[in-house]
Amino acid sequence: MSYWCANGHESRPSFALEAEKPESWDCPRCGLPAGLDEQAPPKAPRNEPYKTHLAYVKERRSDADGEAILAEALAKLRARREG
């Protein structure tokens, strides 16, 4: 039994006779999903780019909110140093 990925790699995993054969298999060469149809392999999944912590924060807070929070934190630090 052969599986093909979108890059054209062929995988031939071994299964026990009584085991159920999966519809798809991860290609051991590139990691893409591989299917049983060589002419129509599964499409590569769309990977979202990694977001940094700062990108998530900017989704939740405006620049004005960020400046207000920073000013409040700096004021607390200054008060702690003086007192």
C-alpha positions as CSV (number, residue, x, y, z in Angstrom):
1,M,0.0,0.0,0.0
2,S,1.5,3.4,-1.0
3,Y,0.7,6.9,0.1
4,W,1.7,10.1,-1.8
5,C,2.1,13.6,-0.5
6,A,1.8,16.9,-2.4
7,N,5.6,16.9,-3.0
8,G,5.3,13.6,-4.9
9,H,7.1,11.5,-2.2
10,E,5.9,7.9,-1.9
11,S,5.6,6.2,1.5
12,R,5.0,2.5,1.9
13,P,4.3,1.9,5.6
14,S,3.7,-1.7,6.8
15,F,0.5,-2.6,8.6
16,A,-0.6,-5.8,10.3
17,L,-3.1,-7.8,8.2
18,E,-6.0,-7.2,10.6
19,A,-5.2,-3.5,11.1
20,E,-7.4,-0.9,9.5
21,K,-5.6,1.1,6.9
22,P,-5.7,4.9,7.4
23,E,-7.0,7.2,4.6
24,S,-3.9,9.5,5.1
25,W,-0.4,9.1,6.5
26,D,2.2,11.7,7.3
27,C,5.1,11.7,4.8
28,P,8.3,10.6,6.5
29,R,10.4,12.8,4.2
30,C,8.6,16.2,4.4
31,G,5.9,15.8,7.1
32,L,3.0,16.7,4.8
33,P,-0.2,14.6,4.8
34,A,-0.1,11.8,2.2
35,G,-3.0,10.0,0.6
36,L,-3.8,6.9,-1.3
37,D,-4.4,8.6,-4.7
38,E,-1.2,9.5,-6.4
39,Q,-3.0,11.8,-8.9
40,A,-4.8,13.8,-6.1
41,P,-2.7,13.8,-2.9
42,P,-4.0,15.8,0.0
43,K,-3.2,19.5,-0.1
44,A,-0.6,20.9,2.3
45,P,-2.2,22.5,5.3
46,R,-2.1,26.2,5.5
47,N,0.2,27.2,8.4
48,E,-0.5,30.5,10.1
49,P,2.7,32.4,10.9
50,Y,3.8,32.5,14.5
51,K,2.6,35.5,16.5
52,T,4.8,37.0,19.2
53,H,3.5,38.0,22.6
54,L,3.6,41.6,21.5
55,A,1.4,40.9,18.5
56,Y,-1.2,39.3,20.8
57,V,-1.0,42.3,23.2
58,K,-1.5,44.8,20.3
59,E,-4.6,42.9,19.3
60,R,-6.1,43.6,22.8
61,R,-4.8,47.0,23.5
62,S,-4.5,50.3,21.6
63,D,-1.3,52.3,21.6
64,A,-3.0,54.8,23.9
65,D,-4.0,52.0,26.4
66,G,-0.4,50.8,26.3
67,E,1.0,54.2,27.0
68,A,-1.4,54.7,29.9
69,I,-0.5,51.4,31.5
70,L,3.2,52.1,31.1
71,A,2.8,55.6,32.6
72,E,0.9,54.1,35.6
73,A,3.6,51.4,36.1
74,L,6.4,54.0,35.9
75,A,4.6,56.3,38.4
76,K,4.3,53.4,40.9
77,L,8.1,52.6,40.5
78,R,9.0,56.2,41.0
79,A,6.8,56.4,44.1
80,R,8.4,53.3,45.5
81,R,11.9,54.7,45.0
82,E,11.0,58.0,46.7
83,G,9.2,56.5,49.6
